[in-house]
Amino acid sequence: MDFDEMRELAHERIAGRRGMLLDGDPIEELARAHERHAERLDRAADGLREVGWKNALGDTVEGRTVTTNYRASATAGPQSLRAALISQADASRAIAEGLRAVHTELADTEKVGYTQIYYAAQHSTQAN
């Protein structure tokens, strides 16, 4: 039995257990979910670009001050809401990348393990 046959057999045996098998590769699905989350965060950050450009309170000291404060907290500087959203989006993309790297490593390890088991089984049957 080769690697692909073992994998197919495993999928058949756990097919009825919804918690163990998803429609696709669960690690890839999780990585894609993180990427979708990052895209939503990017759209939210882009939506903040217009905040603080229009003074709705009139040309008064208070109106100018409030407008400037809104702009500073929403879009300007490293502590702004926009910067926080962009930072979270970047972190979500990094998680997706890390998940894919772990998945590749696990798949390689799994393939080596199955190959070793297959050869060990072949040698034990030949010895008998």
Chimera marker file (.cmm) of the C-alpha trace (Angstrom):
<marker_set name="trace">
<marker id="1" x="0.000" y="0.000" z="0.000" r="1" g="1" b="0" radius="0.5"/>
<marker id="2" x="1.461" y="3.359" z="-1.024" r="1" g="1" b="0" radius="0.5"/>
<marker id="3" x="1.010" y="6.801" z="0.507" r="1" g="1" b="0" radius="0.5"/>
<marker id="4" x="-1.981" y="7.784" z="-1.645" r="1" g="1" b="0" radius="0.5"/>
<marker id="5" x="-3.809" y="4.529" z="-0.896" r="1" g="1" b="0" radius="0.5"/>
<marker id="6" x="-3.241" y="4.985" z="2.844" r="1" g="1" b="0" radius="0.5"/>
<marker id="7" x="-4.528" y="8.553" z="2.698" r="1" g="1" b="0" radius="0.5"/>
<marker id="8" x="-7.629" y="7.486" z="0.751" r="1" g="1" b="0" radius="0.5"/>
<marker id="9" x="-8.316" y="4.698" z="3.244" r="1" g="1" b="0" radius="0.5"/>
<marker id="10" x="-7.984" y="7.148" z="6.135" r="1" g="1" b="0" radius="0.5"/>
<marker id="11" x="-10.415" y="9.551" z="4.454" r="1" g="1" b="0" radius="0.5"/>
<marker id="12" x="-12.934" y="6.743" z="3.956" r="1" g="1" b="0" radius="0.5"/>
<marker id="13" x="-12.708" y="5.658" z="7.587" r="1" g="1" b="0" radius="0.5"/>
<marker id="14" x="-13.252" y="9.149" z="9.009" r="1" g="1" b="0" radius="0.5"/>
<marker id="15" x="-15.729" y="10.433" z="6.401" r="1" g="1" b="0" radius="0.5"/>
<marker id="16" x="-18.683" y="10.022" z="8.762" r="1" g="1" b="0" radius="0.5"/>
<marker id="17" x="-17.009" y="12.019" z="11.528" r="1" g="1" b="0" radius="0.5"/>
<marker id="18" x="-17.759" y="15.650" z="10.667" r="1" g="1" b="0" radius="0.5"/>
<marker id="19" x="-15.390" y="16.992" z="13.290" r="1" g="1" b="0" radius="0.5"/>
<marker id="20" x="-12.436" y="15.175" z="11.800" r="1" g="1" b="0" radius="0.5"/>
<marker id="21" x="-12.880" y="15.882" z="8.085" r="1" g="1" b="0" radius="0.5"/>
<marker id="22" x="-13.905" y="19.053" z="6.279" r="1" g="1" b="0" radius="0.5"/>
<marker id="23" x="-14.750" y="19.450" z="2.617" r="1" g="1" b="0" radius="0.5"/>
<marker id="24" x="-11.229" y="20.626" z="1.893" r="1" g="1" b="0" radius="0.5"/>
<marker id="25" x="-7.922" y="20.798" z="3.638" r="1" g="1" b="0" radius="0.5"/>
<marker id="26" x="-8.693" y="22.269" z="7.101" r="1" g="1" b="0" radius="0.5"/>
<marker id="27" x="-5.354" y="24.051" z="7.454" r="1" g="1" b="0" radius="0.5"/>
<marker id="28" x="-5.747" y="25.703" z="4.047" r="1" g="1" b="0" radius="0.5"/>
<marker id="29" x="-9.326" y="26.677" z="4.898" r="1" g="1" b="0" radius="0.5"/>
<marker id="30" x="-8.105" y="28.318" z="8.109" r="1" g="1" b="0" radius="0.5"/>
<marker id="31" x="-5.356" y="30.156" z="6.213" r="1" g="1" b="0" radius="0.5"/>
<marker id="32" x="-7.913" y="31.453" z="3.704" r="1" g="1" b="0" radius="0.5"/>
<marker id="33" x="-10.175" y="32.591" z="6.542" r="1" g="1" b="0" radius="0.5"/>
<marker id="34" x="-7.280" y="34.657" z="7.928" r="1" g="1" b="0" radius="0.5"/>
<marker id="35" x="-6.704" y="36.183" z="4.488" r="1" g="1" b="0" radius="0.5"/>
<marker id="36" x="-10.399" y="37.079" z="4.148" r="1" g="1" b="0" radius="0.5"/>
<marker id="37" x="-10.249" y="38.677" z="7.593" r="1" g="1" b="0" radius="0.5"/>
<marker id="38" x="-7.210" y="40.711" z="6.508" r="1" g="1" b="0" radius="0.5"/>
<marker id="39" x="-9.073" y="41.918" z="3.411" r="1" g="1" b="0" radius="0.5"/>
<marker id="40" x="-12.020" y="43.073" z="5.552" r="1" g="1" b="0" radius="0.5"/>
<marker id="41" x="-9.649" y="44.931" z="7.869" r="1" g="1" b="0" radius="0.5"/>
<marker id="42" x="-7.984" y="46.620" z="4.879" r="1" g="1" b="0" radius="0.5"/>
<marker id="43" x="-11.377" y="47.788" z="3.582" r="1" g="1" b="0" radius="0.5"/>
<marker id="44" x="-12.268" y="49.148" z="7.023" r="1" g="1" b="0" radius="0.5"/>
<marker id="45" x="-8.934" y="51.004" z="7.217" r="1" g="1" b="0" radius="0.5"/>
<marker id="46" x="-9.479" y="52.486" z="3.750" r="1" g="1" b="0" radius="0.5"/>
<marker id="47" x="-12.922" y="53.655" z="4.842" r="1" g="1" b="0" radius="0.5"/>
<marker id="48" x="-11.306" y="55.829" z="7.507" r="1" g="1" b="0" radius="0.5"/>
<marker id="49" x="-9.356" y="57.964" z="5.019" r="1" g="1" b="0" radius="0.5"/>
<marker id="50" x="-12.047" y="60.653" z="4.820" r="1" g="1" b="0" radius="0.5"/>
<marker id="51" x="-12.468" y="61.072" z="8.582" r="1" g="1" b="0" radius="0.5"/>
<marker id="52" x="-11.487" y="64.526" z="9.753" r="1" g="1" b="0" radius="0.5"/>
<marker id="53" x="-11.287" y="66.239" z="6.341" r="1" g="1" b="0" radius="0.5"/>
<marker id="54" x="-14.648" y="67.971" z="6.631" r="1" g="1" b="0" radius="0.5"/>
<marker id="55" x="-15.394" y="70.312" z="9.519" r="1" g="1" b="0" radius="0.5"/>
<marker id="56" x="-19.082" y="69.726" z="10.294" r="1" g="1" b="0" radius="0.5"/>
<marker id="57" x="-19.035" y="71.975" z="13.361" r="1" g="1" b="0" radius="0.5"/>
<marker id="58" x="-18.220" y="75.238" z="11.607" r="1" g="1" b="0" radius="0.5"/>
<marker id="59" x="-15.244" y="77.531" z="11.449" r="1" g="1" b="0" radius="0.5"/>
<marker id="60" x="-14.835" y="77.972" z="15.181" r="1" g="1" b="0" radius="0.5"/>
<marker id="61" x="-12.016" y="77.079" z="17.530" r="1" g="1" b="0" radius="0.5"/>
<marker id="62" x="-14.053" y="74.166" z="18.860" r="1" g="1" b="0" radius="0.5"/>
<marker id="63" x="-15.004" y="72.981" z="15.365" r="1" g="1" b="0" radius="0.5"/>
<marker id="64" x="-11.427" y="73.052" z="14.107" r="1" g="1" b="0" radius="0.5"/>
<marker id="65" x="-10.170" y="71.350" z="17.286" r="1" g="1" b="0" radius="0.5"/>
<marker id="66" x="-12.703" y="68.529" z="17.159" r="1" g="1" b="0" radius="0.5"/>
<marker id="67" x="-12.073" y="67.948" z="13.460" r="1" g="1" b="0" radius="0.5"/>
<marker id="68" x="-8.309" y="67.821" z="14.035" r="1" g="1" b="0" radius="0.5"/>
<marker id="69" x="-8.741" y="65.432" z="16.960" r="1" g="1" b="0" radius="0.5"/>
<marker id="70" x="-10.998" y="63.140" z="14.908" r="1" g="1" b="0" radius="0.5"/>
<marker id="71" x="-8.450" y="63.066" z="12.116" r="1" g="1" b="0" radius="0.5"/>
<marker id="72" x="-5.563" y="62.374" z="14.491" r="1" g="1" b="0" radius="0.5"/>
<marker id="73" x="-7.306" y="59.508" z="16.272" r="1" g="1" b="0" radius="0.5"/>
<marker id="74" x="-8.725" y="57.930" z="13.135" r="1" g="1" b="0" radius="0.5"/>
<marker id="75" x="-5.994" y="58.204" z="10.545" r="1" g="1" b="0" radius="0.5"/>
<marker id="76" x="-2.865" y="60.050" z="11.619" r="1" g="1" b="0" radius="0.5"/>
<marker id="77" x="0.095" y="58.565" z="13.391" r="1" g="1" b="0" radius="0.5"/>
<marker id="78" x="1.132" y="55.153" z="14.661" r="1" g="1" b="0" radius="0.5"/>
<marker id="79" x="-1.539" y="55.104" z="17.422" r="1" g="1" b="0" radius="0.5"/>
<marker id="80" x="-4.470" y="55.781" z="15.068" r="1" g="1" b="0" radius="0.5"/>
<marker id="81" x="-7.370" y="53.456" z="14.461" r="1" g="1" b="0" radius="0.5"/>
<marker id="82" x="-6.324" y="53.085" z="10.810" r="1" g="1" b="0" radius="0.5"/>
<marker id="83" x="-2.802" y="52.029" z="11.823" r="1" g="1" b="0" radius="0.5"/>
<marker id="84" x="-4.229" y="49.484" z="14.263" r="1" g="1" b="0" radius="0.5"/>
<marker id="85" x="-6.458" y="47.959" z="11.572" r="1" g="1" b="0" radius="0.5"/>
<marker id="86" x="-3.567" y="47.733" z="9.112" r="1" g="1" b="0" radius="0.5"/>
<marker id="87" x="-1.379" y="46.123" z="11.788" r="1" g="1" b="0" radius="0.5"/>
<marker id="88" x="-4.076" y="43.538" z="12.515" r="1" g="1" b="0" radius="0.5"/>
<marker id="89" x="-4.460" y="42.801" z="8.804" r="1" g="1" b="0" radius="0.5"/>
<marker id="90" x="-0.709" y="42.254" z="8.483" r="1" g="1" b="0" radius="0.5"/>
<marker id="91" x="-0.754" y="39.930" z="11.503" r="1" g="1" b="0" radius="0.5"/>
<marker id="92" x="-3.608" y="37.937" z="10.003" r="1" g="1" b="0" radius="0.5"/>
<marker id="93" x="-1.691" y="37.505" z="6.744" r="1" g="1" b="0" radius="0.5"/>
<marker id="94" x="1.380" y="36.383" z="8.702" r="1" g="1" b="0" radius="0.5"/>
<marker id="95" x="-0.730" y="33.771" z="10.504" r="1" g="1" b="0" radius="0.5"/>
<marker id="96" x="-2.008" y="32.481" z="7.154" r="1" g="1" b="0" radius="0.5"/>
<marker id="97" x="1.551" y="32.242" z="5.854" r="1" g="1" b="0" radius="0.5"/>
<marker id="98" x="2.667" y="30.432" z="9.024" r="1" g="1" b="0" radius="0.5"/>
<marker id="99" x="-0.201" y="27.961" z="8.780" r="1" g="1" b="0" radius="0.5"/>
<marker id="100" x="0.764" y="27.110" z="5.219" r="1" g="1" b="0" radius="0.5"/>
<marker id="101" x="4.404" y="26.624" z="6.232" r="1" g="1" b="0" radius="0.5"/>
<marker id="102" x="3.396" y="24.296" z="9.076" r="1" g="1" b="0" radius="0.5"/>
<marker id="103" x="1.069" y="22.423" z="6.730" r="1" g="1" b="0" radius="0.5"/>
<marker id="104" x="3.871" y="21.843" z="4.244" r="1" g="1" b="0" radius="0.5"/>
<marker id="105" x="6.164" y="20.614" z="6.994" r="1" g="1" b="0" radius="0.5"/>
<marker id="106" x="3.484" y="18.278" z="8.369" r="1" g="1" b="0" radius="0.5"/>
<marker id="107" x="2.731" y="16.879" z="4.920" r="1" g="1" b="0" radius="0.5"/>
<marker id="108" x="6.425" y="16.175" z="4.330" r="1" g="1" b="0" radius="0.5"/>
<marker id="109" x="6.775" y="14.520" z="7.742" r="1" g="1" b="0" radius="0.5"/>
<marker id="110" x="3.610" y="12.506" z="7.172" r="1" g="1" b="0" radius="0.5"/>
<marker id="111" x="4.858" y="11.276" z="3.800" r="1" g="1" b="0" radius="0.5"/>
<marker id="112" x="8.191" y="10.184" z="5.318" r="1" g="1" b="0" radius="0.5"/>
<marker id="113" x="6.365" y="8.434" z="8.176" r="1" g="1" b="0" radius="0.5"/>
<marker id="114" x="4.055" y="6.545" z="5.824" r="1" g="1" b="0" radius="0.5"/>
<marker id="115" x="6.995" y="5.524" z="3.666" r="1" g="1" b="0" radius="0.5"/>
<marker id="116" x="8.888" y="4.200" z="6.696" r="1" g="1" b="0" radius="0.5"/>
<marker id="117" x="5.829" y="2.267" z="7.883" r="1" g="1" b="0" radius="0.5"/>
<marker id="118" x="5.310" y="0.823" z="4.403" r="1" g="1" b="0" radius="0.5"/>
<marker id="119" x="8.914" y="-0.363" z="4.128" r="1" g="1" b="0" radius="0.5"/>
<marker id="120" x="8.869" y="-1.766" z="7.650" r="1" g="1" b="0" radius="0.5"/>
<marker id="121" x="5.680" y="-3.691" z="6.849" r="1" g="1" b="0" radius="0.5"/>
<marker id="122" x="7.192" y="-5.007" z="3.613" r="1" g="1" b="0" radius="0.5"/>
<marker id="123" x="10.319" y="-6.209" z="5.385" r="1" g="1" b="0" radius="0.5"/>
<marker id="124" x="8.371" y="-7.874" z="8.190" r="1" g="1" b="0" radius="0.5"/>
<marker id="125" x="6.205" y="-9.818" z="5.722" r="1" g="1" b="0" radius="0.5"/>
<marker id="126" x="9.255" y="-10.860" z="3.719" r="1" g="1" b="0" radius="0.5"/>
<marker id="127" x="10.961" y="-12.073" z="6.883" r="1" g="1" b="0" radius="0.5"/>
<marker id="128" x="8.016" y="-14.382" z="7.638" r="1" g="1" b="0" radius="0.5"/>
<link id1="1" id2="2" r="1" g="1" b="0" radius="0.2"/>
<link id1="2" id2="3" r="1" g="1" b="0" radius="0.2"/>
<link id1="3" id2="4" r="1" g="1" b="0" radius="0.2"/>
<link id1="4" id2="5" r="1" g="1" b="0" radius="0.2"/>
<link id1="5" id2="6" r="1" g="1" b="0" radius="0.2"/>
<link id1="6" id2="7" r="1" g="1" b="0" radius="0.2"/>
<link id1="7" id2="8" r="1" g="1" b="0" radius="0.2"/>
<link id1="8" id2="9" r="1" g="1" b="0" radius="0.2"/>
<link id1="9" id2="10" r="1" g="1" b="0" radius="0.2"/>
<link id1="10" id2="11" r="1" g="1" b="0" radius="0.2"/>
<link id1="11" id2="12" r="1" g="1" b="0" radius="0.2"/>
<link id1="12" id2="13" r="1" g="1" b="0" radius="0.2"/>
<link id1="13" id2="14" r="1" g="1" b="0" radius="0.2"/>
<link id1="14" id2="15" r="1" g="1" b="0" radius="0.2"/>
<link id1="15" id2="16" r="1" g="1" b="0" radius="0.2"/>
<link id1="16" id2="17" r="1" g="1" b="0" radius="0.2"/>
<link id1="17" id2="18" r="1" g="1" b="0" radius="0.2"/>
<link id1="18" id2="19" r="1" g="1" b="0" radius="0.2"/>
<link id1="19" id2="20" r="1" g="1" b="0" radius="0.2"/>
<link id1="20" id2="21" r="1" g="1" b="0" radius="0.2"/>
<link id1="21" id2="22" r="1" g="1" b="0" radius="0.2"/>
<link id1="22" id2="23" r="1" g="1" b="0" radius="0.2"/>
<link id1="23" id2="24" r="1" g="1" b="0" radius="0.2"/>
<link id1="24" id2="25" r="1" g="1" b="0" radius="0.2"/>
<link id1="25" id2="26" r="1" g="1" b="0" radius="0.2"/>
<link id1="26" id2="27" r="1" g="1" b="0" radius="0.2"/>
<link id1="27" id2="28" r="1" g="1" b="0" radius="0.2"/>
<link id1="28" id2="29" r="1" g="1" b="0" radius="0.2"/>
<link id1="29" id2="30" r="1" g="1" b="0" radius="0.2"/>
<link id1="30" id2="31" r="1" g="1" b="0" radius="0.2"/>
<link id1="31" id2="32" r="1" g="1" b="0" radius="0.2"/>
<link id1="32" id2="33" r="1" g="1" b="0" radius="0.2"/>
<link id1="33" id2="34" r="1" g="1" b="0" radius="0.2"/>
<link id1="34" id2="35" r="1" g="1" b="0" radius="0.2"/>
<link id1="35" id2="36" r="1" g="1" b="0" radius="0.2"/>
<link id1="36" id2="37" r="1" g="1" b="0" radius="0.2"/>
<link id1="37" id2="38" r="1" g="1" b="0" radius="0.2"/>
<link id1="38" id2="39" r="1" g="1" b="0" radius="0.2"/>
<link id1="39" id2="40" r="1" g="1" b="0" radius="0.2"/>
<link id1="40" id2="41" r="1" g="1" b="0" radius="0.2"/>
<link id1="41" id2="42" r="1" g="1" b="0" radius="0.2"/>
<link id1="42" id2="43" r="1" g="1" b="0" radius="0.2"/>
<link id1="43" id2="44" r="1" g="1" b="0" radius="0.2"/>
<link id1="44" id2="45" r="1" g="1" b="0" radius="0.2"/>
<link id1="45" id2="46" r="1" g="1" b="0" radius="0.2"/>
<link id1="46" id2="47" r="1" g="1" b="0" radius="0.2"/>
<link id1="47" id2="48" r="1" g="1" b="0" radius="0.2"/>
<link id1="48" id2="49" r="1" g="1" b="0" radius="0.2"/>
<link id1="49" id2="50" r="1" g="1" b="0" radius="0.2"/>
<link id1="50" id2="51" r="1" g="1" b="0" radius="0.2"/>
<link id1="51" id2="52" r="1" g="1" b="0" radius="0.2"/>
<link id1="52" id2="53" r="1" g="1" b="0" radius="0.2"/>
<link id1="53" id2="54" r="1" g="1" b="0" radius="0.2"/>
<link id1="54" id2="55" r="1" g="1" b="0" radius="0.2"/>
<link id1="55" id2="56" r="1" g="1" b="0" radius="0.2"/>
<link id1="56" id2="57" r="1" g="1" b="0" radius="0.2"/>
<link id1="57" id2="58" r="1" g="1" b="0" radius="0.2"/>
<link id1="58" id2="59" r="1" g="1" b="0" radius="0.2"/>
<link id1="59" id2="60" r="1" g="1" b="0" radius="0.2"/>
<link id1="60" id2="61" r="1" g="1" b="0" radius="0.2"/>
<link id1="61" id2="62" r="1" g="1" b="0" radius="0.2"/>
<link id1="62" id2="63" r="1" g="1" b="0" radius="0.2"/>
<link id1="63" id2="64" r="1" g="1" b="0" radius="0.2"/>
<link id1="64" id2="65" r="1" g="1" b="0" radius="0.2"/>
<link id1="65" id2="66" r="1" g="1" b="0" radius="0.2"/>
<link id1="66" id2="67" r="1" g="1" b="0" radius="0.2"/>
<link id1="67" id2="68" r="1" g="1" b="0" radius="0.2"/>
<link id1="68" id2="69" r="1" g="1" b="0" radius="0.2"/>
<link id1="69" id2="70" r="1" g="1" b="0" radius="0.2"/>
<link id1="70" id2="71" r="1" g="1" b="0" radius="0.2"/>
<link id1="71" id2="72" r="1" g="1" b="0" radius="0.2"/>
<link id1="72" id2="73" r="1" g="1" b="0" radius="0.2"/>
<link id1="73" id2="74" r="1" g="1" b="0" radius="0.2"/>
<link id1="74" id2="75" r="1" g="1" b="0" radius="0.2"/>
<link id1="75" id2="76" r="1" g="1" b="0" radius="0.2"/>
<link id1="76" id2="77" r="1" g="1" b="0" radius="0.2"/>
<link id1="77" id2="78" r="1" g="1" b="0" radius="0.2"/>
<link id1="78" id2="79" r="1" g="1" b="0" radius="0.2"/>
<link id1="79" id2="80" r="1" g="1" b="0" radius="0.2"/>
<link id1="80" id2="81" r="1" g="1" b="0" radius="0.2"/>
<link id1="81" id2="82" r="1" g="1" b="0" radius="0.2"/>
<link id1="82" id2="83" r="1" g="1" b="0" radius="0.2"/>
<link id1="83" id2="84" r="1" g="1" b="0" radius="0.2"/>
<link id1="84" id2="85" r="1" g="1" b="0" radius="0.2"/>
<link id1="85" id2="86" r="1" g="1" b="0" radius="0.2"/>
<link id1="86" id2="87" r="1" g="1" b="0" radius="0.2"/>
<link id1="87" id2="88" r="1" g="1" b="0" radius="0.2"/>
<link id1="88" id2="89" r="1" g="1" b="0" radius="0.2"/>
<link id1="89" id2="90" r="1" g="1" b="0" radius="0.2"/>
<link id1="90" id2="91" r="1" g="1" b="0" radius="0.2"/>
<link id1="91" id2="92" r="1" g="1" b="0" radius="0.2"/>
<link id1="92" id2="93" r="1" g="1" b="0" radius="0.2"/>
<link id1="93" id2="94" r="1" g="1" b="0" radius="0.2"/>
<link id1="94" id2="95" r="1" g="1" b="0" radius="0.2"/>
<link id1="95" id2="96" r="1" g="1" b="0" radius="0.2"/>
<link id1="96" id2="97" r="1" g="1" b="0" radius="0.2"/>
<link id1="97" id2="98" r="1" g="1" b="0" radius="0.2"/>
<link id1="98" id2="99" r="1" g="1" b="0" radius="0.2"/>
<link id1="99" id2="100" r="1" g="1" b="0" radius="0.2"/>
<link id1="100" id2="101" r="1" g="1" b="0" radius="0.2"/>
<link id1="101" id2="102" r="1" g="1" b="0" radius="0.2"/>
<link id1="102" id2="103" r="1" g="1" b="0" radius="0.2"/>
<link id1="103" id2="104" r="1" g="1" b="0" radius="0.2"/>
<link id1="104" id2="105" r="1" g="1" b="0" radius="0.2"/>
<link id1="105" id2="106" r="1" g="1" b="0" radius="0.2"/>
<link id1="106" id2="107" r="1" g="1" b="0" radius="0.2"/>
<link id1="107" id2="108" r="1" g="1" b="0" radius="0.2"/>
<link id1="108" id2="109" r="1" g="1" b="0" radius="0.2"/>
<link id1="109" id2="110" r="1" g="1" b="0" radius="0.2"/>
<link id1="110" id2="111" r="1" g="1" b="0" radius="0.2"/>
<link id1="111" id2="112" r="1" g="1" b="0" radius="0.2"/>
<link id1="112" id2="113" r="1" g="1" b="0" radius="0.2"/>
<link id1="113" id2="114" r="1" g="1" b="0" radius="0.2"/>
<link id1="114" id2="115" r="1" g="1" b="0" radius="0.2"/>
<link id1="115" id2="116" r="1" g="1" b="0" radius="0.2"/>
<link id1="116" id2="117" r="1" g="1" b="0" radius="0.2"/>
<link id1="117" id2="118" r="1" g="1" b="0" radius="0.2"/>
<link id1="118" id2="119" r="1" g="1" b="0" radius="0.2"/>
<link id1="119" id2="120" r="1" g="1" b="0" radius="0.2"/>
<link id1="120" id2="121" r="1" g="1" b="0" radius="0.2"/>
<link id1="121" id2="122" r="1" g="1" b="0" radius="0.2"/>
<link id1="122" id2="123" r="1" g="1" b="0" radius="0.2"/>
<link id1="123" id2="124" r="1" g="1" b="0" radius="0.2"/>
<link id1="124" id2="125" r="1" g="1" b="0" radius="0.2"/>
<link id1="125" id2="126" r="1" g="1" b="0" radius="0.2"/>
<link id1="126" id2="127" r="1" g="1" b="0" radius="0.2"/>
<link id1="127" id2="128" r="1" g="1" b="0" radius="0.2"/>
</marker_set>
